[in-house]
Amino acid sequence: MGNTPKIKRTIFHGTALLLSFIGLLLSACSKKLERTTIGISFEILQTEYWVASIEAMKDASQKNKADYLEAVANGDANRQFEQINNFISRGVDGIVIAPKDAHTVIPIIKAANRANIPIVIYNRLPAENKGSYTTVVADNYDITKKTVKYMCEMARKSGNKHKAMILIGDLGDINAVHRRNGFNDAIAEYPDTIELVAEIPTEWNQEKALAGVTNALQAHPDISFIFSSSDFLFPSIISALKNVDKYHPTGHQKHVILGGFDGDAMAYKMLVEGYLDADGVQDVYYECDASIQAIIDRLDGRAVKQTISDPGFVIHKDNLKEMAPKMWGANWAKQ
Amino acid sequence: MKWITNKTVQSLLHHSTFVLFAIVLTVFGLLSQSFFSFQNLINVLTQASSLGIIATGMTFVLLTAGIDLSVGSIMFLAGVISSKMVVAGFPLWMAFSVVLAVGILFGLMNGFLVVRAKIVPFIVTLATFYMGRGLGLFLSETRAINLPDSFLKIGSTQFFGIPFPIIAFVCVVVIGHLLLTKTVFGKQVYAVGHSTLKSKKAGIKVNGILLKAYLICGLCASIGGLVAISQLGAVSPTFGLQSEFMAIAAAVLGGTSLFGGKGTVFPGTLVGVLLVQCIQNGLVMVNADPYLYPLITGGVIFLVVLIDSLRHLQQQKLKRWGIHQK
């Protein structure tokens, strides 16, 4: 019984604390956004590419004197939808979204259109829909095709027939599908040189990639041509190649012709050291600048194309010095 | 005649995993010449090692009728911490010790919340799943960490021609098996899984058993994480993602019941892990269409769980009739 006043006091203090917290939260939420504010939503920061992208997006916003709100959905499409609704409630002026996939972004486009907020879809093409939006996306098919053709030319010059392997990403990801198509169409032009013997579905997972490459090298020990649909799978390839003594730089008798896609820091180091032969690079800086610029242009009433394509480029040992400053991974490697 | 058929069906249901395992081995063996080679056997075992270690820990928790969704996050956190320490120049033994401590800590936290706060395991471990991954992402700044070659050498070190990951896997399975079958603790794990109430009446310290089960699971997750990164040589932000589901699937495939009280580490979980790994390996060996991978893996898991459910229903029916099956 003697504890009753103490309990009452604790309840009173607790309630007061809770109310002040709710008050603070409400005032923060209702604070009017004064400058142009852009909501940046990323599905996940899974790889260096996504981290570099969100950083470049923030820099581009600042260059345009815009504030930004950022949110990461950790791979959950529903959470991303909620985050976009929160952006809309907070009164953002524009939205840039790197969506989980081509379909789950459609209700998000509709929500932004209803709120009359310009929306830019970054890096992944949405499925066909009647909404109003701008997509900024790398030409995954073309960049891959050019990269693989460069590798095929190398293979042809060697005078030998090569057994090839491709590491495919998540087959629910349209970019992964385009890269696979680009690879297949490129090697189809070299039937006398390239024979595809292994397609490894990795679901963008390094452990699955390691197991897949190891198994493929077991089934076909003479594989000598490997393309990875993302640079972030290179550690798995390197580990598997080292285990069978096939990881050697260009010029070595056992060198495996190796190519990738993205242009990350590891790819840059491998190019410099001669282990990687070609890499398809997405121009992160161009894509992020274009995304923010599209929002600003829409807000200013200027016309914006529905799709802004990043042609990207292929980097290899012959143009390394010239193209490295444009490769985002090269800049990261120097940091 | 009908009696014989029933008995055959019962026997098939009881050994469904082994039957499926035999079918998978036969099919891939016929389709690919190198599937049955010694080197491929080593490959399968090496690739199964990390998942097998985690699934062994998971078996303990499942036997108590619990679940641990945080194992993938513990793996990831273990990977990030050890990578950061090794890259910063700390000796390997120190990094490994810290990682094991992290696994134990997470296991204790899960167990404590289940036992003391009486929160259902699914919710507790879902919370620690997010905490572990969030902490790992914070520490790694969501960047991939590439490890020095010394780390990779551990994964490729061989003792009498057997790679280190397989040795670690075998050790964990043997210890897990002995713990469950030859100790009082093991018998109490099964008892708690069968009925918490009856175990309490029998004088078993149920809370202590649950705590130990989650601790073992956390420890196994951290060891599994170390074994995986010693093969990969890198830790990416997706490392360990969905490993919890594969570990649960492997244990259930091996005959561990999601309702608790039934299952084994050896041969059960071991066969479950090998079944999953053989499917993945065999599909690459025969260069299957990439779209078939999830279909076939999912199909086999579905089939085994369906059979487990049928078996469970049949046992319930027999119980109602007063017939007890061993």
Interface residues (C-beta under 8 A of the other chain):
Chain A: I44 L45 Q46 T47 E48 W50 V51 N74 I168 L171 V197 A198 E199 I200 P201 W204 N205 Q206 E207 K208 L210 A211 G212 T214 N215 A216 Q218 A219 F232 P235 S236 I238 S239 K242 N243 M266
Chain B: S32 S34 S37 Q39 N40 N43 T46 Q47 S50 R133 L137 E141 T142 R143 A144 N146 L152 G155 S156 A228 Q231 L232 G233 A234 S236 P237 T238 F239 L241 Q277 Q280 N281 V284 M285 N287 D289 P290 Y291 Y293
